[in-house]
Amino acid sequence: MRPETTIAKIVTRPSLTETLKALPISEPTVIKSKQFKQNSVRNAISKLNRKGFAFDASEQNQVDQITVTRTK
């Protein structure tokens, strides 16, 4: 007699690094704090910059958001 098996629910969560990689080049994009925290965005940008990507980030004159521009 086999016990009943349950099917695992596949949970996908947003990937910050994949989101940043998918940004269009030279187009400023706003990322809200509800989506990703500013510190997390800055850390991910730093790691991606070491891998050959290039990003600019600015929080100047903004509340609860960060503007990210992919330059390379």
Backbone hydrogen bonds, N-H to C=O, Kabsch-Sander energy under -0.5 kcal/mol:
donor,donor_aa,acceptor,acceptor_aa,energy
10,I,8,A,-0.6
11,V,9,K,-0.6
12,T,10,I,-0.6
16,L,14,P,-0.6
19,T,15,S,-2.1
20,L,16,L,-2.5
21,K,17,T,-2.4
22,A,18,E,-1.6
23,L,20,L,-1.2
26,S,70,R,-3.5
27,E,24,P,-1.1
29,T,68,V,-2.6
31,I,66,I,-3.0
32,K,30,V,-0.5
33,S,64,D,-2.3
35,Q,32,K,-0.9
36,F,32,K,-2.0
41,V,37,K,-2.1
42,R,38,Q,-2.6
43,N,39,N,-2.3
44,A,40,S,-2.4
45,I,41,V,-2.5
46,S,42,R,-2.2
47,K,43,N,-2.1
48,L,44,A,-2.5
49,N,45,I,-2.5
50,R,46,S,-1.4
51,K,47,K,-0.7
51,K,48,L,-0.6
52,G,49,N,-1.1
53,F,48,L,-2.2
56,D,69,T,-2.6
58,S,67,T,-2.3
62,Q,59,E,-1.6
66,I,31,I,-2.1
67,T,58,S,-2.9
68,V,29,T,-3.2
68,V,66,I,-0.6
69,T,56,D,-2.9
70,R,24,P,-0.6
71,T,54,A,-2.8
71,T,69,T,-0.6
72,K,54,A,-1.5
